[in-house]
């Protein structure tokens, strides 16, 4: 199966790299035309300053993007791999638009193009590393990367040779834009198909929703290939779906103790005080005394906060996600049964207690069958941001 995935992906990678090389030559010609190549009044200094501006904005974008989304790049590598190509193709379109604009807007457009290419570089590099590790089944990651780079170099060289012929004959705006859109359409279609062909073995948020809801509903464990056919490339971050339904709630994992307190007892609109927060917190902590996590579910808005205790590993995170998913589903089915105020809080706590008991009785079987189906349970793929951990200590009164 892995060999078939690899072969199909390489074929599609080759075609997308070939079309991208030709499209890149068309966009490069447009940039050169925009900066004044062939115009006797153009200044080399102005072109140099524009190049410095593009490099600067691109590097700043790289730093900010890596800081903001660095943790999410590996768990969501399929999404960011396709997003990288969208960024790159959008940059080519901006480059080809630049000659038609005056100098001021042209500088802004080329700077935006540089930012998009920087985002492409970060997303594509990280996603490629994760996908290479996925395909390196026998510890041959270095060999796989070397061969992949060699293949990409050969295909890009062929694309440049073909592109040098193309740009010699395609010069009118209509022909240039028609060919560019055709090439970029093929490029995105091949990349989308290549990403769809990959069956990841790690359980990120979306795949966890699909696998766990199917198990809890039908007691069936889906394989990575079956899940790959059902998962979306682009998914709302933290969305909870029961099987393939519309989102029924949102989950946030790895939040701080302050977020937990704020979710348990929202502040009064005038005084800012929080009512009964100590009692609610004591009930919640007592309920999850034997677990490495706390789950707090809010009715309005429908958000499940997962607070991880110190030492919580990948299995504990997956159980917390399964609990949040099941609580949200059960609440969604019986939403009209929950009142407001203290009775609602007590009903939600009872729902947590019942769901935790039901899940704990089935959890060992679930983990065993997940491992047998080929899922990697050692990867922490549910946190897509810098998470926090809490330590709970019990003080004995003397």
Order of alpha helices (4+ residues) and beta strands (2+ residues): alpha-alpha-alpha-alpha-alpha-alpha-alpha-alpha-alpha-beta-beta-alpha-alpha-beta-beta-alpha-alpha-beta
